[in-house]
Amino acid sequence: MTIKPIKISPYLALSIGILALSMTSIFVRWAQAPGTVTAVYRMGISALALTPFILKSKYKITKSPSNWFLIVLIAGAFVALDHGTLSTAVGLTRIANCTLLNNIAPLWVALFALIIWREKLKKWFWIGLMLTITGAVVIFGSDLIRHPQLGLGDGMAFLSSFFYAGYFLITQVGRKKLPALQYIWSINLVSTILLLVYNLVSGIPLTGYSIQTYLVFAAAGLISQTVGYFSVTYALGHLPASIVAPTMVIQIVLTSLLAIPLTGESLSITQLIGGLAVLGGILLVNLTHNPHNNKPDPITE
């Protein structure tokens, strides 16, 4: 019996991806700009960074399915709504809260699969669901009692989880039709346009910020959006989603821990208890529900 050597690169990519995504909310806080402005720069810079690879790609737009535009339009809208609400929430509540509540998204994905796709869910899923909702209520309720503005921020972060779930659901369809590079670039482009229109219509200024803020915009676009998403995409091309999805929960822990020295935040006992409940619930849900297929990613083979 021979033991196959473990391929390190997927695990390294997953680690890099988790670390890059863990910086997202911190970049938003550092930017000190309206959340929707940070989001439009993040998505736009990422789309710009990926454009040279799109131009060199052998996969042409003519090879795409006829409904590819509708798919990326819906996915891009969900991403724009997710990033817009989450980035705004970061300015109203703690970074740890935003990350925790946004990552409740897998629960909505699973419930959609149960109700619409008629998937059977194990009993541990329901335990995880109750644990996560209880933890979210503890976090939201404690902040709402202490300060109404913080409660509003938590509410927006919670709302963003539905948009995040919508992105996951449409991506299950989209990734069967488009390769990762074209899919991610298209979504970045669509969400950039939608966020740009929103900011212009709302009269939110897109210029006039400090050099430091523009550098943070660039870091969010290149590190969180481009490196983060592509690293995880690479890992999913070589590792089963049953390994990747639970591991991504580490992002919540890293963001909360990084926020302490980088933004001066602290965690109360109530938040810690609620956070542990949410973490445990999400982990149970991910371990008992895996809607993704594990076929290699076309761009990472």
N, C-alpha and C positions, 0 to 999 in steps of 0.2 A: 504493500500500500504506500503510495507516494503522496506527500503533502504538498499541495500547490502553494507557491509563494504568494503572500498577500501583496496586492498592488497598492502602493502607498499613495500614489498621486490623487485618486478620488477622495481619500480621507483628508489629504492635505488641502485639496480644493474646497471640501466641505468646511474645514476649519477656517480657511481664509474667508469663505462666503459668510459664515456665521459672524465672524469678527467684523467684517465690513458692514453687514446689515445692522449689527448691534450699535453702530455709530450714528445711524440715521436720525433718531430723535435728538441726539446730542448736537449734531450739525444744525438741526432746525433751531435749537435753543441758542446756539452760538451766533447764528445768522442775525438774530434780532431784527427780523423783517416779517411782514405779514406772511402767514403760513402758505397762502396760495401763490405768493411771489416766490418763496423758497421752492415750492413744488414745481413751478413752471421752469425755473432755472435748472433744477435737478433733472427733470425729464428732458429738457432741451439740450443740455450739455451732454447727457448720455446719448441721445439720438445723434448728435453731431460727432461724438467720439466713435460711434459704431458705423457711421456713413462710409468711411473708406473701406471697411470690411464688406459692407453691402455691395459696393461698386466692384470689388474684386471677387465677389461670390459667384460661383458657377450656377447657382440657382436663380433663374430668371423669373420675373413677375408673370410672364406668359405661362409658366408651368403651374402657377397657383390655381386652386379650385375657383370656380366662378363666384362663390360666395365669400371669398377671402376678405373682401373689404368690409362686409357686414360684421364678420367675426372680429376683426381688429378694431372696428369702430366701437362695438359693444365693450370689448375688453379694455380699450383705451379710455372709454367713458368711466368704467368702474375704477380704473387706476387713478384717473384724474380726481374722482370723488373721494377715493380712499386717501390719496396723498394730501388733497386739499383739506379735508376734515381733520385728518391726523396731525398735519403740520400746524393747523390752527389750534388744535387741542393742546399741543405741546406748550403754547404760550399761556395757557389757562390753568394747567394742572401739572403735576409732577411727571417727569419722564418715565419713571417706573410704572405709573398708572397707565399712561398712554400705551406703552408697549404691552403690558398685560392685557388690557381690554381690547386692543386691536387684534391680538392673537387668539381671541375667542373664535375667530373666523372658522376654524375647522369644525366647530360644533354646528354652525349654520349649514356648512357643506354637507355634513352627515345627515342633518334633519331634512334637507332638501332631497338627498338621496333616498331617505326613508319614505317620505311622503310622495314624491314625484316619480322616483325611479324604483320604488318598492323594494329597496334593499333591506335585508334582514340584519338587524343590529344586535350584538351580544349584550348580555346583562351588564357587563362592565362598562359598556358605552353609557348606559343610563346612569350608572354610578358616577362616571366621569362628568356627565352633563350636569347632574345635580351639584357636584362638588365645585365645578367651574362657575356656575351661576351663583352659588352661595358666596364664593370668594369675590366675584364681581360686585355683588350686592354689598358686601362688607366694605370693599374699597370705595365704591360709589357713595354709600350711605355715610361713612365716616367723614369724607371730604365735604359732602353736601351739608352736613350738620355744622361743620367747623367754618365753612366759607362757601356761599352760594356760587361764586365765580369758579371755584375749584370743581364744584358739582357740575357746572356747565361744561367744563373741560373734559371731565370724565364721561359725560353724556356724549360729547362729540367723538371721543375716542371709541366709545362703545358703538356709536353709529358707524364709524369707519370700518368696524369689523364686518358689517353686512356687505359693504362695498368690496372689501378684501375677499370675502367669501364668493361674491359674484364674479370676481376675477378668476378665482380658482375654478369655478364651475364652467365658465366660458372657455378657459384655457384647456380643460379636459377635451373639449371639442376642437379648439383651434390647433393644439399641438399635434393632432392626428392629421391635419391638413397642411400645416406649414412647418418648416424646420425652425429650430430655436433662434438662429441669428435673425432671419427675416421676421419672425413673430415678435421678438422682443423689440427690434428696431421700429417696426410698424406701430406697436403699442406706444412706445416712447413718443413717436412723432404725433400720433393722434392725440394723446393726452396733453402734449405740449400745446397743440393748437387750441384744444378745448380750454385749458387753463389760461392761455394767453387771451382768448376772447373774453373769458369771465373777468379777468383783471382789468381789461380795457373798458368793458361795459360798466363795471363797478367803480371805475375811476381810481383804482388802486395803482399808485405809481410803481413802475418797473425799473426806474433808474433813480440816481441820486443817493445811492447807498455808499458806504465807506469801502475802501479797498479790502479791508478785512472781511466784510460781508460778502463781497464778490468772490474772494478766495474760498470762503466757506461754501458758497453756492457751487463752486467748481469741485470742491472736495466731496460734497453730497452727490453730485452727478457722476463723478468718476469713480469714487470709492464705493458708496452705498448702492447706487443704481447699476453701474456698469460692472464693476468687479464683483460686488455682492451677488447680483442676479446670475451673472455668467458662471461664477464659481460653483454655485449651487446647481445650476443647469448641467455643468460638466459632471458633478458628482452623481446626479440622477441618471446620467448616461452609463454609469458603471456600478452603481450601488442600488439595491432595491429601495423603493420609497418607504418600506416598512422600517428601514434603518435611518434614512434621511429625515423623515418627518418627525419622529420622536427626538432626534438629535437637535433639530432646529429649535426646540424648546429652550435650549441653552442660551439662545439669543436673548430671551427675556431676562435671564439671570445676569448675563454679561452687561446688558444695557443698564440694569438697575445698579450693578456694582460700579460700572464706569461713571455713572452719573454722580456718584458720591464725591470722588476727587476732581472730576472735570467740570461739574456744574455746582458743586457745593450742596447737593440735595442730601437729605437723610430720610430714613424709613422709620415710621412709628411702629409700635408693636402691632397695632390693628392692621396697618398696611402689610406688615410682614406676614401675619396670619392669613389675611385675604389673598396675598400673593402666592403663598405656599399652596393654598386651596386651589387657586386658578391653575398653577403649574401642575399640580397633581391631576386635576381634572383633564387638562389638555393632553397630558401624557397618556392617560388612560384612553381617551378618545382616539388619539393617534395610533395607539397600540392595537385597538380593537376595530378600527375602521380605516381601510386603505383603498380609496377609490381609484388610485392612479395605477396605470399599467407600468410594468417594469422593463419594457423593451428599451434597448439602447437608443439614446438620443441621436438623430441623424447628424448633428453638428459635432458630436463628441466621439463618434466612433473612430 
